[in-house]
Amino acid sequence: MNRPPGRGGRLSTLVGIVLLAVMLFPVYWMVNASLQPAGNTLRGEWFPFHPDLGGYAAALRDQGPNLLTSLVVALGSALLSLTLAAPAAHALARFRLRGTRVLLLGVLATQAVPGIVVANALFGAYNDLGLLNSRLGLVLADSTAGVPFSIVVLHAFMRGIPEEIIEAARVDGAGRLRVFRSVVLPLSRNALITAGVFAFLFAWSDFLFALTLTTTDTVRPVTLGVYQYLGAHTDHWNAVMATGVLASLPAAVLLVLAQRHVTGTATGAAVK
């Protein structure tokens, strides 16, 4: 028999609702301000009874190419991160290699390196290789954060795949490459989606590499576009806020669609 929640349960629920409202208020105000007429949004209405879509029209006109650049770079970085991290994680999880723990520790240590150090080092190399102001350069730079994280996530999951499944496939005549492609990867679907989502988010929200490795307007992610847009359009806050809403949508939609897989990865890792 389910007992009704006591006073403590109701109080916890109320506190949770209040905290959620506080955290979501900036999002509400961003959406609300994006639907206001051009001008000072501080004098805007608390609810847009007469929404004005002029801000979105201006944002798409000015920031549309930057949004496309960010989407291409984020998708490319996520794909490259998974392509490199999946076989590396499988090798570390399945093959008994000396120094595996030290190697994993080194992978984790790369996450602690300040981004500005990596960006400064890449600037000189990119200048020599002609990768400045290129989408490929940003994909490679953003992958420096996505690959280590993906290796850690995938290694933790692949290590828990039962050895009996791998051996059964080997007995049936499958080679190591086929086992990896036909057995390990399908079983690791949730972990792959989780790692891919975070690699996408790392690249989508990147500002430091975009600021350091792009010196012209030919290739400019939306994070840098919003930064420059903010200084030039302080009298058009509806367009600025509309840009923020458009920049938030891909990440929000991706998280909603992948929530079940991310939760499945966390639950599986906890069980193992």
Stockholm file with secondary structure:
# STOCKHOLM 1.0

chainA/1-272         MNRPPGRGGRLSTLVGIVLLAVMLFPVYWMVNASLQPAGNTLRGEWFPFHPDLGGYAAALRDQGPNLLTSLVVALGSALLSLTLAAPAAHALARFRLRGTRVLLLGVLATQAVPGIVVANALFGAYNDLGLLNSRLGLVLADSTAGVPFSIVVLHAFMRGIPEEIIEAARVDGAGRLRVFRSVVLPLSRNALITAGVFAFLFAWSDFLFALTLTTTDTVRPVTLGVYQYLGAHTDHWNAVMATGVLASLPAAVLLVLAQRHVTGTATGAAVK
#=GR chainA/1-272 SS CCCCCCHHHHHHHHHHHHHHHHHHHHHHHHHHHHTSCSSCGGGSCSSCSSCCTHHHHHHHHHHHHHHHHHHHHHHHHHHHHHHHHHHHHHHHHHSCCTTHHHHHHHHHHHTTSCHHHHHHHHHHHHHHHTCTTCHHHHHHHHHHHHHHHHHHHHHHHHTTSCHHHHHHHHHTTCCHHHHIIIIIHHHTHHHHHHHHHHHHHHHHTCCHHHHHHCCSSSSCCHHHHHHHHHHHCTTCHHHHHHHHHHHHHHHHHHHHHHHHHHHHHHHHHHHC
#=GC SS_cons         CCCCCCHHHHHHHHHHHHHHHHHHHHHHHHHHHHTSCSSCGGGSCSSCSSCCTHHHHHHHHHHHHHHHHHHHHHHHHHHHHHHHHHHHHHHHHHSCCTTHHHHHHHHHHHTTSCHHHHHHHHHHHHHHHTCTTCHHHHHHHHHHHHHHHHHHHHHHHHTTSCHHHHHHHHHTTCCHHHHIIIIIHHHTHHHHHHHHHHHHHHHHTCCHHHHHHCCSSSSCCHHHHHHHHHHHCTTCHHHHHHHHHHHHHHHHHHHHHHHHHHHHHHHHHHHC
//
